[in-house]
Protein backbone atom coordinates (compact mmCIF):
# COMPACT_ATOMS: atom_id res chain seq x y z
CA UNK A 1 0.00 0.00 0.00
CA UNK A 2 1.39 3.39 -0.94
CA UNK A 3 1.89 6.16 1.54
CA UNK A 4 -0.87 8.37 0.01
CA UNK A 5 -3.36 5.51 0.20
CA UNK A 6 -2.48 4.89 3.83
CA UNK A 7 -3.01 8.56 4.62
CA UNK A 8 -6.37 8.54 2.80
CA UNK A 9 -7.47 5.36 4.61
CA UNK A 10 -6.44 6.85 7.95
CA UNK A 11 -8.31 10.09 7.21
CA UNK A 12 -11.41 8.13 6.21
CA UNK A 13 -11.23 6.03 9.40
CA UNK A 14 -10.86 9.21 11.48
CA UNK A 15 -13.87 10.72 9.69
CA UNK A 16 -15.95 7.60 10.43
CA UNK A 17 -14.96 7.69 14.11
CA UNK A 18 -15.90 11.37 14.29
CA UNK A 19 -19.33 10.64 12.73
CA UNK A 20 -19.97 7.75 15.15
CA UNK A 21 -18.90 9.90 18.11
CA UNK A 22 -21.24 12.75 17.03
CA UNK A 23 -24.14 10.47 16.18
CA UNK A 24 -24.10 8.27 19.28
CA UNK A 25 -22.57 10.44 22.01
CA UNK A 26 -22.72 14.18 21.42
CA UNK A 27 -26.09 14.60 19.67
CA UNK A 28 -28.13 12.40 22.06
CA UNK A 29 -26.72 14.29 25.06
CA UNK A 30 -27.41 17.65 23.51
CA UNK A 31 -30.91 17.04 22.09
CA UNK A 32 -32.21 13.89 23.72
CA UNK A 33 -32.34 14.94 27.37
CA UNK A 34 -34.20 18.25 27.12
CA UNK A 35 -37.93 17.56 27.59
CA UNK A 36 -38.93 21.24 27.47
CA UNK A 37 -39.76 21.44 23.73
CA UNK A 38 -42.07 18.39 23.93
CA UNK A 39 -43.84 19.76 27.00
CA UNK A 40 -44.34 23.12 25.34
CA UNK A 41 -45.79 21.65 22.12
CA UNK A 42 -49.39 21.17 23.37
CA UNK A 43 -49.52 24.75 24.65
CA UNK A 44 -48.25 26.11 21.33
CA UNK A 45 -50.79 23.97 19.43
CA UNK A 46 -53.77 25.25 21.42
CA UNK A 47 -56.58 25.95 18.96
CA UNK A 48 -59.30 28.57 19.13
CA UNK A 49 -62.71 27.61 20.48
CA UNK A 50 -64.14 24.61 18.60
CA UNK A 51 -66.48 25.28 15.70
CA UNK A 52 -69.22 23.35 17.54
CA UNK A 53 -69.33 26.05 20.22
CA UNK A 54 -70.11 28.80 17.70
CA UNK A 55 -73.73 29.54 16.87
CA UNK A 56 -75.58 31.70 14.37
CA UNK A 57 -79.06 33.20 14.28
CA UNK A 58 -81.38 31.54 11.76
CA UNK A 59 -85.00 32.21 10.84
CA UNK A 60 -87.13 29.08 11.24
CA UNK A 61 -90.81 28.56 10.48
CA UNK A 62 -93.61 27.16 12.65
CA UNK A 63 -97.39 27.00 12.39
CA UNK A 64 -99.11 30.02 13.96
CA UNK A 65 -101.62 29.55 16.78
CA UNK A 66 -104.54 29.86 14.36
CA UNK A 67 -103.12 27.01 12.21
CA UNK A 68 -103.44 29.10 9.05
CA UNK A 69 -99.93 30.44 8.44
CA UNK A 70 -96.25 30.04 9.22
CA UNK A 71 -94.57 32.30 11.75
CA UNK A 72 -90.92 33.37 11.49
CA UNK A 73 -88.96 32.64 14.66
CA UNK A 74 -85.29 33.43 15.15
CA UNK A 75 -83.36 30.53 16.72
CA UNK A 76 -79.73 29.79 17.57
CA UNK A 77 -78.24 27.15 15.28
CA UNK A 78 -74.76 25.57 15.47
CA UNK A 79 -72.33 27.20 13.05
CA UNK A 80 -70.79 25.22 10.18
CA UNK A 81 -68.01 26.16 7.79
CA UNK A 82 -69.62 24.78 4.60
CA UNK A 83 -72.97 25.70 3.06
CA UNK A 84 -74.14 22.07 2.91
CA UNK A 85 -73.29 21.46 6.55
CA UNK A 86 -74.94 24.74 7.61
CA UNK A 87 -78.08 23.76 5.68
CA UNK A 88 -78.07 20.39 7.44
CA UNK A 89 -77.87 22.05 10.84
CA UNK A 90 -80.69 24.46 9.98
CA UNK A 91 -82.98 21.61 8.89
CA UNK A 92 -82.13 19.60 12.00
CA UNK A 93 -83.10 22.60 14.14
CA UNK A 94 -86.30 23.06 12.11
CA UNK A 95 -87.24 19.44 12.86
CA UNK A 96 -87.02 19.96 16.63
CA UNK A 97 -90.05 20.84 18.75
CA UNK A 98 -91.56 24.25 18.09
CA UNK A 99 -91.27 26.99 20.72
CA UNK A 100 -94.49 27.81 22.59
CA UNK A 101 -97.14 28.79 21.57
CA UNK A 102 -96.40 27.58 18.03
CA UNK A 103 -96.65 24.10 16.50
CA UNK A 104 -94.24 22.28 14.22
CA UNK A 105 -95.42 22.05 10.61
CA UNK A 106 -93.63 18.71 10.32
CA UNK A 107 -94.92 15.40 11.70
CA UNK A 108 -93.33 14.16 14.92
CA UNK A 109 -90.55 11.67 14.34
CA UNK A 110 -89.43 13.19 11.03
CA UNK A 111 -85.65 13.13 10.76
CA UNK A 112 -83.08 14.32 8.25
CA UNK A 113 -81.57 11.38 6.37
CA UNK A 114 -79.24 13.38 4.10
CA UNK A 115 -78.69 16.77 2.55
CA UNK A 116 -76.63 17.57 -0.50
CA UNK A 117 -76.13 20.45 -2.92
CA UNK A 118 -76.01 20.57 -6.70
CA UNK A 119 -75.07 24.08 -7.69
CA UNK A 120 -77.57 26.40 -6.00
CA UNK A 121 -80.13 23.60 -5.43
CA UNK A 122 -80.37 21.79 -2.10
CA UNK A 123 -81.80 18.28 -1.84
CA UNK A 124 -83.25 17.54 1.59
CA UNK A 125 -83.88 13.84 2.18
CA UNK A 126 -86.35 13.40 5.05
CA UNK A 127 -87.45 10.18 6.72
CA UNK A 128 -90.74 8.57 5.69
CA UNK A 129 -92.52 10.04 8.73
CA UNK A 130 -92.82 13.31 6.79
CA UNK A 131 -95.38 11.57 4.55
CA UNK A 132 -96.76 8.75 6.70
CA UNK A 133 -97.37 11.06 9.68
CA UNK A 134 -98.80 13.90 7.63
CA UNK A 135 -102.41 14.73 8.59
CA UNK A 136 -103.42 15.52 5.00
CA UNK A 137 -104.99 18.67 3.66
CA UNK A 138 -103.56 21.13 1.18
CA UNK A 139 -102.83 23.90 3.71
CA UNK A 140 -101.00 21.52 6.06
CA UNK A 141 -98.97 20.16 3.15
CA UNK A 142 -98.00 23.66 1.97
CA UNK A 143 -96.98 24.70 5.49
CA UNK A 144 -94.88 21.54 5.99
CA UNK A 145 -93.07 21.90 2.66
CA UNK A 146 -92.40 25.63 2.97
CA UNK A 147 -91.25 25.37 6.57
CA UNK A 148 -88.30 23.36 5.19
CA UNK A 149 -87.83 25.18 1.86
CA UNK A 150 -87.96 28.64 3.44
CA UNK A 151 -85.70 27.70 6.36
CA UNK A 152 -82.94 26.65 3.96
CA UNK A 153 -83.38 29.24 1.18
CA UNK A 154 -83.98 32.24 3.48
CA UNK A 155 -80.93 31.66 5.66
CA UNK A 156 -78.45 30.62 2.97
CA UNK A 157 -78.19 33.01 -0.01
CA UNK A 158 -76.08 30.45 -1.91
CA UNK A 159 -79.16 28.19 -2.10
CA UNK A 160 -81.98 29.36 -4.35
CA UNK A 161 -84.13 26.21 -4.56
CA UNK A 162 -84.87 23.19 -2.38
CA UNK A 163 -86.21 19.78 -3.33
CA UNK A 164 -87.65 17.51 -0.67
CA UNK A 165 -86.96 13.79 -1.00
CA UNK A 166 -88.66 11.15 1.16
CA UNK A 167 -86.82 8.04 2.27
CA UNK A 168 -84.12 8.59 -0.34
CA UNK A 169 -86.54 8.95 -3.27
CA UNK A 170 -88.20 11.65 -5.28
CA UNK A 171 -91.92 11.88 -4.55
CA UNK A 172 -94.78 13.50 -6.43
CA UNK A 173 -96.32 15.04 -3.28
CA UNK A 174 -96.52 14.56 0.48
CA UNK A 175 -100.31 14.35 0.67
CA UNK A 176 -101.55 14.73 -2.90
CA UNK A 177 -101.56 18.52 -3.33
CA UNK A 178 -98.15 20.21 -3.80
CA UNK A 179 -95.86 19.09 -6.66
CA UNK A 180 -92.49 18.01 -5.23
CA UNK A 181 -91.00 16.58 -8.43
CA UNK A 182 -88.74 19.61 -8.83
CA UNK A 183 -86.85 21.99 -6.55
CA UNK A 184 -88.94 24.84 -5.12
CA UNK A 185 -88.00 28.45 -4.48
CA UNK A 186 -88.79 30.05 -1.15
CA UNK A 187 -92.36 31.33 -0.87
CA UNK A 188 -93.17 33.90 1.78
CA UNK A 189 -96.88 34.09 0.88
CA UNK A 190 -97.81 31.88 3.83
CA UNK A 191 -95.65 33.77 6.36
CA UNK A 192 -96.81 36.11 9.08
CA UNK A 193 -94.60 38.06 11.46
CA UNK A 194 -94.28 36.61 14.94
CA UNK A 195 -95.89 38.74 17.66
CA UNK A 196 -93.39 40.61 19.82
C-alpha positions in Angstrom: 0.0 0.0 0.0 1.4 3.4 -0.9 1.9 6.2 1.5 -0.9 8.4 0.0 -3.4 5.5 0.2 -2.5 4.9 3.8 -3.0 8.6 4.6 -6.4 8.5 2.8 -7.5 5.4 4.6 -6.4 6.8 7.9 -8.3 10.1 7.2 -11.4 8.1 6.2 -11.2 6.0 9.4 -10.9 9.2 11.5 -13.9 10.7 9.7 -15.9 7.6 10.4 -15.0 7.7 14.1 -15.9 11.4 14.3 -19.3 10.6 12.7 -20.0 7.8 15.1 -18.9 9.9 18.1 -21.2 12.8 17.0 -24.1 10.5 16.2 -24.1 8.3 19.3 -22.6 10.4 22.0 -22.7 14.2 21.4 -26.1 14.6 19.7 -28.1 12.4 22.1 -26.7 14.3 25.1 -27.4 17.7 23.5 -30.9 17.0 22.1 -32.2 13.9 23.7 -32.3 14.9 27.4 -34.2 18.3 27.1 -37.9 17.6 27.6 -38.9 21.2 27.5 -39.8 21.4 23.7 -42.1 18.4 23.9 -43.8 19.8 27.0 -44.3 23.1 25.3 -45.8 21.7 22.1 -49.4 21.2 23.4 -49.5 24.8 24.7 -48.3 26.1 21.3 -50.8 24.0 19.4 -53.8 25.3 21.4 -56.6 25.9 19.0 -59.3 28.6 19.1 -62.7 27.6 20.5 -64.1 24.6 18.6 -66.5 25.3 15.7 -69.2 23.3 17.5 -69.3 26.0 20.2 -70.1 28.8 17.7 -73.7 29.5 16.9 -75.6 31.7 14.4 -79.1 33.2 14.3 -81.4 31.5 11.8 -85.0 32.2 10.8 -87.1 29.1 11.2 -90.8 28.6 10.5 -93.6 27.2 12.6 -97.4 27.0 12.4 -99.1 30.0 14.0 -101.6 29.5 16.8 -104.5 29.9 14.4 -103.1 27.0 12.2 -103.4 29.1 9.1 -99.9 30.4 8.4 -96.3 30.0 9.2 -94.6 32.3 11.7 -90.9 33.4 11.5 -89.0 32.6 14.7 -85.3 33.4 15.2 -83.4 30.5 16.7 -79.7 29.8 17.6 -78.2 27.1 15.3 -74.8 25.6 15.5 -72.3 27.2 13.1 -70.8 25.2 10.2 -68.0 26.2 7.8 -69.6 24.8 4.6 -73.0 25.7 3.1 -74.1 22.1 2.9 -73.3 21.5 6.6 -74.9 24.7 7.6 -78.1 23.8 5.7 -78.1 20.4 7.4 -77.9 22.1 10.8 -80.7 24.5 10.0 -83.0 21.6 8.9 -82.1 19.6 12.0 -83.1 22.6 14.1 -86.3 23.1 12.1 -87.2 19.4 12.9 -87.0 20.0 16.6 -90.0 20.8 18.7 -91.6 24.2 18.1 -91.3 27.0 20.7 -94.5 27.8 22.6 -97.1 28.8 21.6 -96.4 27.6 18.0 -96.6 24.1 16.5 -94.2 22.3 14.2 -95.4 22.1 10.6 -93.6 18.7 10.3 -94.9 15.4 11.7 -93.3 14.2 14.9 -90.5 11.7 14.3 -89.4 13.2 11.0 -85.6 13.1 10.8 -83.1 14.3 8.3 -81.6 11.4 6.4 -79.2 13.4 4.1 -78.7 16.8 2.6 -76.6 17.6 -0.5 -76.1 20.4 -2.9 -76.0 20.6 -6.7 -75.1 24.1 -7.7 -77.6 26.4 -6.0 -80.1 23.6 -5.4 -80.4 21.8 -2.1 -81.8 18.3 -1.8 -83.2 17.5 1.6 -83.9 13.8 2.2 -86.3 13.4 5.1 -87.4 10.2 6.7 -90.7 8.6 5.7 -92.5 10.0 8.7 -92.8 13.3 6.8 -95.4 11.6 4.6 -96.8 8.7 6.7 -97.4 11.1 9.7 -98.8 13.9 7.6 -102.4 14.7 8.6 -103.4 15.5 5.0 -105.0 18.7 3.7 -103.6 21.1 1.2 -102.8 23.9 3.7 -101.0 21.5 6.1 -99.0 20.2 3.2 -98.0 23.7 2.0 -97.0 24.7 5.5 -94.9 21.5 6.0 -93.1 21.9 2.7 -92.4 25.6 3.0 -91.2 25.4 6.6 -88.3 23.4 5.2 -87.8 25.2 1.9 -88.0 28.6 3.4 -85.7 27.7 6.4 -82.9 26.7 4.0 -83.4 29.2 1.2 -84.0 32.2 3.5 -80.9 31.7 5.7 -78.4 30.6 3.0 -78.2 33.0 0.0 -76.1 30.5 -1.9 -79.2 28.2 -2.1 -82.0 29.4 -4.4 -84.1 26.2 -4.6 -84.9 23.2 -2.4 -86.2 19.8 -3.3 -87.7 17.5 -0.7 -87.0 13.8 -1.0 -88.7 11.2 1.2 -86.8 8.0 2.3 -84.1 8.6 -0.3 -86.5 9.0 -3.3 -88.2 11.7 -5.3 -91.9 11.9 -4.6 -94.8 13.5 -6.4 -96.3 15.0 -3.3 -96.5 14.6 0.5 -100.3 14.3 0.7 -101.6 14.7 -2.9 -101.6 18.5 -3.3 -98.1 20.2 -3.8 -95.9 19.1 -6.7 -92.5 18.0 -5.2 -91.0 16.6 -8.4 -88.7 19.6 -8.8 -86.8 22.0 -6.6 -88.9 24.8 -5.1 -88.0 28.5 -4.5 -88.8 30.1 -1.1 -92.4 31.3 -0.9 -93.2 33.9 1.8 -96.9 34.1 0.9 -97.8 31.9 3.8 -95.7 33.8 6.4 -96.8 36.1 9.1 -94.6 38.1 11.5 -94.3 36.6 14.9 -95.9 38.7 17.7 -93.4 40.6 19.8 
